Amino acid sequence: MITALLIGWPLVAALLVLMTKGAAAKKLALVASVIELGIAVAAYVQFRHNPASAFFTMDHYWVSSMGIKFKIAMDGISLLLVLLTTLLVPFIILSSFKNEYKNAPAFYSLILFMQMALVGVFVAMDGFLFYVFWELALIPIYFICLLWGGENRGKITFKFFVYTLLGSLFMLVALIYLYQHTAGKHTFEISALYEAGRSMDAAHQAWIFWAMFLAFAIKMPVFPLHTWQPDTYTTAPTAGTMLLSGIMLKMGTYGLIRWLLPLAPLGVAEWGHTVVALSVISVIYASCMAIAQKDFKRLIAYSSIAHVGLISAGIFTYNIQGLQGGLIQMFSHGINVVGLFFIAEIISGGTGTREIAKLGGIRNVAPRFAVLFLVVLLGSVALPLTNGFVGEFLLINGLYQYNAWFAAFAGLSVILGAVYMLRSYQGVMLGETNSLTASFKEIGFAEKAVLVPIVILIVVLGVYPKPLLELTEPAVKALIETYPLK
């Protein structure tokens, strides 16, 4: 059962790494994450040959007296997010190799434990199981940020924990309410929860809608529930920031597609416009905040809010282009943002600062690094023939079908993104070197091992996105046709 293996292997590996001493822990963690990627690739190959194979489903009662099942399965939507998770974790582990962490076995064990929970979120087909994995993903990232974070990490991490936990409690209440209204025997099975939600009147669906949306919106995050994010992303160790931005925020956008929209169509009909408006506000607000930032890592944090705002808006169109664009952009954003945060780490490590005004001229002493940085940046601003363009084009197309005005304002993300990213590149890389940047060293093999594959993925997926589109399209069509917003 390959889906169960994708959950079980990182858990076993996390325990093995925890028992390993010294530098061997990070090497074992990297090997374990590469094996997990291999399992995911094998699942992808098998899925392309036979999408309906029972090989991807496990369905057993967990607490039979309460109708709680350990039910996991993968369709194209789930598999895309599993591939993203298993692809990024090796990069995240490898990017941290040059850093010395106190109690390294615990650090790398927590990363693998979080990978297990993230995969569980993307494959769970039981509401209670989904909630369990959702909360399990919060525990390792909390300790990663708290134990290895920067200045004021205690206060900032506590705020993050309270925000996300509070949102999760709203979701739990909604799931229990739906559970109480499932026909016949009470169950948390996803199809039964869908039917329970869709059978309710508009007022009850609106309540369910907001209870679920709050949990997902905080995790993404969407304006005005974003205030925990910039501080947390900036203070967290780079590996933690990569996990948060590259994968964890996708829990929220995935939740919209898999759980919220099919479950409460009348709630979406009543409040969907409001959410799209908030999402578009997120795009513009976060982009303007990014332009004003002096710290490069904090700039990337705000750019992430802008990107996820566009994803959220596109998802709520609930048409083929919007959902496909959202999924492709989730994948692309994960790759790009991990690359950008690693670049911020390299710059900070080489100069001792992330303040853009204090930098400049790095291109003169590190031309290879400058080229790789530029390609990652161009993917982030959605230049045609990069991975970022595919998702943004589909998202704006889907938004235009939904509402032309929303599409026009959301499209500003392309312009504003180019402004803050190109200005930051100019300030950091161009011009003359100074006392801080003159001694900056060209990147070595370890940095290239992370950045070169990311650059290759940016170009390949921009030129040839067909495999990802074909992977998700049948599942997206089936979702829209089976559970229309009517």
C-alpha positions in Angstrom: 0.0 0.0 0.0 2.1 2.8 -1.3 0.1 5.6 0.3 0.5 4.1 3.7 4.2 3.7 3.0 4.5 7.4 2.1 3.2 8.1 5.7 5.0 5.4 7.5 8.5 5.7 6.1 9.3 9.3 7.2 7.9 8.4 10.7 10.3 5.4 11.0 13.1 7.5 9.5 12.4 10.3 12.1 12.8 7.8 14.9 16.0 6.4 13.4 17.5 9.9 13.0 16.6 10.8 16.5 18.7 7.8 17.8 21.7 8.7 15.6 24.5 10.8 17.1 26.5 13.7 15.6 26.8 14.6 12.0 25.5 11.2 10.8 22.0 12.4 11.7 21.8 14.9 8.8 23.2 12.4 6.3 20.7 9.8 7.4 17.9 12.3 7.2 18.9 13.2 3.6 19.0 9.6 2.6 15.6 8.9 4.1 14.1 12.0 2.4 15.5 10.9 -1.0 14.0 7.4 -0.4 10.7 9.0 0.3 11.0 11.0 -2.9 11.7 7.7 -4.8 8.5 6.2 -3.3 6.5 9.2 -4.4 7.9 9.0 -7.9 7.1 5.3 -8.1 3.5 6.2 -7.0 3.4 8.8 -9.8 4.5 6.3 -12.4 2.0 3.7 -11.2 -0.8 6.4 -11.1 -0.2 7.4 -14.7 -0.6 3.8 -15.8 -3.6 3.0 -13.6 -5.2 6.0 -11.7 -8.0 3.8 -10.3 -5.7 1.2 -8.8 -6.6 0.1 -5.2 -2.9 0.3 -4.6 -3.4 3.9 -3.6 -6.3 3.3 -1.1 -6.3 2.1 2.5 -9.6 1.9 4.3 -9.8 0.4 7.8 -11.8 1.3 10.9 -9.7 3.1 13.5 -12.4 3.7 16.2 -15.3 1.7 14.8 -17.7 2.7 17.7 -17.5 6.3 16.5 -17.3 5.7 12.8 -13.7 7.0 12.6 -11.6 5.4 9.8 -8.0 5.3 8.9 -8.9 6.0 5.3 -6.2 7.4 3.0 -6.2 7.6 -0.8 -4.6 9.6 -3.6 -6.1 11.2 -6.7 -4.2 13.6 -9.0 -4.8 16.5 -6.6 -3.4 14.7 -3.6 -0.5 13.2 -5.5 0.6 16.6 -6.8 1.0 17.9 -3.2 2.7 14.7 -2.1 5.2 15.1 -4.9 5.8 18.7 -3.9 6.3 17.6 -0.2 8.7 14.8 -1.0 10.6 16.9 -3.6 11.2 19.9 -1.3 12.2 18.1 1.9 15.5 16.8 0.5 16.4 20.3 -0.7 15.5 21.7 2.7 17.7 19.2 4.5 20.6 19.6 2.1 20.4 23.4 2.4 21.0 23.2 6.1 24.1 21.0 5.9 26.5 23.9 6.4 24.8 25.1 9.6 25.6 23.6 12.9 22.5 23.0 15.0 22.5 22.2 18.7 21.0 18.7 19.0 21.0 18.1 15.3 19.3 14.6 15.5 16.3 16.3 17.1 16.3 19.0 14.4 16.3 16.6 11.4 14.0 14.2 13.1 11.4 16.9 13.5 11.7 17.8 9.8 10.9 14.1 8.9 8.1 13.9 11.4 6.6 17.0 9.8 6.9 15.4 6.4 4.9 12.5 7.6 2.1 14.8 8.9 2.1 16.9 5.8 1.7 13.8 3.6 -1.0 12.6 5.9 -3.0 15.9 5.5 -2.8 15.5 1.7 -4.1 11.9 1.6 -6.5 11.7 4.5 -10.1 10.9 3.4 -11.6 10.9 6.9 -12.4 14.2 8.6 -11.1 13.1 12.0 -7.9 11.7 10.5 -7.5 14.9 8.5 -7.7 16.9 11.7 -5.2 14.7 13.5 -2.6 15.1 10.7 -3.4 18.8 10.5 -2.5 19.2 14.2 0.5 16.9 14.1 2.0 19.1 11.4 1.9 22.0 13.8 3.9 20.3 16.6 7.3 19.8 14.8 7.4 23.3 13.2 6.5 24.9 16.6 9.6 23.3 18.2 11.8 24.0 15.1 11.0 27.7 15.3 11.1 27.8 19.1 14.4 26.0 19.7 16.4 27.1 16.6 14.8 30.4 15.7 16.2 33.9 16.0 15.6 36.9 18.2 12.2 37.1 20.1 11.4 33.6 18.9 9.5 32.7 22.0 7.0 35.5 21.7 6.7 35.2 17.9 6.3 31.4 17.9 3.7 31.5 20.6 1.6 33.9 18.5 1.9 31.6 15.5 0.9 28.6 17.6 -2.1 30.4 19.1 -3.3 31.7 15.7 -3.1 28.3 14.0 -4.5 26.3 17.0 -7.5 28.6 17.3 -8.3 28.3 13.7 -8.0 24.5 13.9 -10.5 24.4 16.8 -13.1 26.2 14.6 -12.6 23.5 12.0 -12.9 20.7 14.5 -16.2 22.1 15.7 -17.5 22.2 12.1 -16.4 18.6 11.5 -18.1 17.4 14.6 -21.3 19.3 13.6 -21.2 17.7 10.2 -20.5 14.3 11.8 -23.6 14.6 13.8 -25.7 15.2 10.6 -24.3 12.4 8.5 -27.1 10.1 7.3 -27.5 6.8 9.1 -24.5 5.7 11.1 -22.3 8.6 12.2 -19.1 8.8 10.2 -16.3 11.2 9.4 -15.8 9.7 5.9 -15.3 12.6 3.4 -18.1 11.6 1.0 -20.6 11.4 4.0 -19.4 14.8 5.3 -19.9 16.3 1.8 -23.5 15.0 1.7 -24.2 16.2 5.2 -22.9 19.7 4.4 -24.7 20.0 1.1 -28.0 18.8 2.6 -28.1 21.8 5.0 -29.8 25.1 4.4 -27.9 28.3 3.5 -27.7 29.6 7.0 -26.1 26.4 8.4 -23.8 26.1 5.4 -22.6 29.7 5.9 -21.7 28.8 9.5 -19.8 25.7 8.3 -18.1 27.8 5.6 -16.7 30.3 8.0 -15.6 27.8 10.6 -13.7 25.9 8.0 -12.4 28.9 6.1 -10.9 30.5 9.2 -8.6 27.4 9.8 -7.5 27.4 6.2 -7.1 31.2 5.8 -4.9 31.4 8.9 -2.7 28.7 7.6 -2.2 30.2 4.1 -2.5 33.1 5.4 -5.0 35.6 3.8 -5.6 39.2 4.9 -6.4 40.1 7.6 -5.3 36.9 9.3 -1.7 37.2 8.1 -0.1 39.1 11.0 1.7 36.1 12.4 3.4 35.2 9.1 6.1 37.9 8.4 7.6 37.7 11.9 7.5 33.9 12.0 9.0 33.5 8.6 11.8 36.0 9.4 12.6 34.6 12.9 12.4 30.9 12.0 15.6 29.1 11.0 15.8 28.9 7.2 14.8 25.2 7.1 11.7 26.1 9.2 10.8 29.0 6.9 11.1 26.7 3.9 8.8 24.2 5.5 6.3 26.9 6.4 6.3 28.6 3.0 7.1 25.8 0.6 4.7 23.2 2.0 2.8 24.0 5.1 0.8 26.9 3.7 -0.4 24.5 0.9 -2.3 22.7 3.7 -4.7 25.7 3.7 -5.1 26.0 -0.1 -5.5 22.2 -0.4 -8.1 22.4 2.3 -10.1 24.8 0.3 -10.2 22.5 -2.7 -10.6 19.2 -1.0 -12.8 20.1 2.0 -14.5 23.5 1.9 -15.8 24.2 -1.6 -17.5 20.8 -2.3 -18.9 20.7 1.3 -20.8 24.0 1.6 -21.9 25.2 -1.9 -24.6 27.6 -0.6 -22.0 29.1 1.8 -19.7 29.6 -1.1 -22.5 31.2 -3.1 -23.2 33.7 -0.3 -19.7 34.5 0.9 -17.4 33.5 -2.0 -17.3 37.0 -3.4 -16.1 38.3 0.0 -13.3 35.8 0.2 -12.2 36.5 -3.4 -12.1 40.2 -2.4 -10.1 39.5 0.7 -7.7 37.4 -1.4 -7.2 40.2 -4.0 -6.6 42.6 -1.1 -4.0 40.2 0.1 -2.3 40.4 -3.3 -2.1 44.1 -3.4 -1.4 44.8 0.3 1.3 42.2 0.6 3.0 43.4 -2.7 3.0 47.0 -1.4 4.4 45.8 1.9 7.1 43.9 0.1 8.1 47.0 -1.8 8.6 48.8 1.5 10.8 46.1 3.1 14.5 46.6 3.9 15.1 43.0 5.1 15.4 40.7 2.1 14.0 37.7 4.0 11.0 39.7 5.2 10.4 40.9 1.6 10.2 37.2 0.5 7.7 36.6 3.4 5.4 39.3 2.1 5.8 38.1 -1.5 4.5 34.7 -0.3 1.3 36.3 1.1 0.8 37.9 -2.3 1.2 34.7 -4.2 -1.1 32.7 -1.9 -3.7 35.5 -2.2 -3.8 35.0 -5.9 -4.0 31.2 -5.5 -6.9 31.6 -3.0 -8.8 33.9 -5.3 -8.4 31.5 -8.3 -9.5 28.5 -6.2 -12.8 30.2 -5.3 -13.7 30.7 -8.9 -14.3 26.9 -8.9 -13.7 26.6 -12.6 -11.2 24.4 -14.4 -8.7 27.2 -15.1 -8.9 28.6 -11.5 -8.5 25.2 -9.8 -5.8 24.0 -12.2 -4.0 27.3 -11.9 -4.2 27.1 -8.1 -2.7 23.6 -8.1 0.1 24.4 -10.5 0.9 27.6 -8.7 1.1 25.8 -5.4 3.7 23.5 -6.9 5.6 26.3 -8.6 5.5 28.6 -5.6 6.8 25.9 -3.3 9.9 25.4 -5.6 10.5 29.1 -6.1 10.1 30.2 -2.5 12.4 27.5 -1.2 15.0 28.7 -3.7 14.5 32.4 -2.6 14.8 31.7 1.1 17.9 29.6 0.5 19.4 32.5 -1.5 18.6 34.8 1.4 20.4 32.4 3.7 23.5 32.3 1.4 23.6 36.2 1.3 23.2 36.5 5.0 25.8 33.9 5.7 28.3 35.5 3.3 27.8 39.1 4.4 26.4 39.0 7.9 23.3 41.0 6.9 20.0 40.7 5.0 19.5 44.5 4.8 19.2 45.4 1.1 20.7 48.9 1.5 23.9 47.5 3.0 24.5 45.1 0.1 25.4 45.5 -3.6 27.9 44.3 -6.1 27.7 40.6 -5.3 27.4 39.8 -9.0 31.0 41.1 -9.4 32.4 38.5 -7.0 29.9 35.6 -7.5 28.7 35.6 -11.1 27.4 32.0 -11.0 25.4 32.7 -7.9 24.0 35.9 -9.6 22.8 33.8 -12.6 21.1 31.2 -10.5 19.5 33.9 -8.3 18.2 35.7 -11.4 16.5 32.6 -12.8 14.8 31.9 -9.4 13.7 35.5 -9.3 12.2 35.4 -12.8 10.3 32.3 -11.9 8.8 34.1 -8.9 7.7 37.1 -11.1 6.1 34.8 -13.6 8.2 35.4 -16.6 7.0 33.4 -19.6 8.8 30.1 -20.0 9.2 29.8 -16.3 7.1 27.7 -13.9 5.5 30.8 -12.3 3.9 31.9 -15.5 1.8 28.8 -16.1 0.0 29.0 -12.8 -0.5 32.8 -12.8 -1.8 32.7 -16.4 -4.4 30.1 -15.5 -5.4 31.8 -12.3 -6.0 35.2 -13.9 -7.8 33.4 -16.7 -10.1 31.7 -14.2 -10.6 34.9 -12.3 -11.5 36.7 -15.5 -14.3 34.2 -16.2 -15.5 34.7 -12.6 -15.2 38.5 -12.5 -13.2 40.8 -14.8 -12.6 43.4 -12.2 -11.2 40.9 -9.7 -8.9 39.7 -12.5 -7.7 43.2 -13.3 -6.8 44.0 -9.7 -5.3 40.5 -9.1 -3.2 40.9 -12.2 -1.4 43.8 -10.5 0.5 41.1 -8.7 2.6 40.5 -11.9 3.6 44.2 -12.1 4.1 44.7 -8.3 6.0 41.5 -8.1 8.4 42.6 -10.8 8.9 45.9 -8.9 9.9 44.5 -5.6 11.8 41.5 -6.8 13.8 43.3 -9.5 14.5 46.2 -7.1 15.8 43.8 -4.5 18.0 42.1 -7.1 19.4 45.5 -8.1 20.1 46.5 -4.5 21.7 43.1 -3.6 23.5 42.0 -6.7 24.3 45.0 -8.9 26.4 48.1 -8.5 29.8 48.2 -6.9 31.0 46.0 -4.0 31.4 47.4 -0.5 33.2 46.3 2.6 30.5 43.7 3.3 30.2 42.2 -0.2 33.8 42.4 -1.4 34.7 39.3 0.5 31.5 37.3 -0.5 32.6 33.9 -1.9 31.2 32.2 -4.9 28.9 29.4 -4.0 30.3 25.9 -3.7 29.1 22.4 -4.5 26.6 22.2 -1.6 24.8 25.4 -2.6 24.8 24.4 -6.3 23.3 21.0 -5.3 20.2 22.8 -4.1 20.0 25.8 -6.5 20.8 24.1 -9.8 18.0 21.5 -9.6 15.6 24.2 -8.6 16.6 26.3 -11.6 16.2 23.3 -13.9 12.7 22.7 -12.5 11.8 26.3 -12.9 12.7 26.2 -16.6 11.5 22.7 -17.4 8.0 23.2 -15.8 7.7 26.5 -17.5 8.4 25.1 -20.9 6.6 21.8 -20.4 4.0 21.8 -17.7 1.9 19.1 -19.4 2.7 16.3 -16.9 1.4 18.3 -14.0 -1.6 19.5 -15.8 -2.5 16.0 -17.0 -2.0 14.7 -13.5 -4.5 17.0 -11.9 -7.1 17.7 -14.6 -9.2 14.5 -14.3 -9.5 14.9 -10.5 -10.4 18.6 -10.9 -13.1 17.9 -13.5 -14.5 15.1 -11.4 -14.7 17.3 -8.4 -16.5 20.1 -10.2 -18.9 17.8 -12.0 -19.7 15.6 -8.9 -20.0 18.5 -6.4 -21.0 21.6 -8.4 -21.6 24.9 -6.6 -25.4 24.8 -7.0 
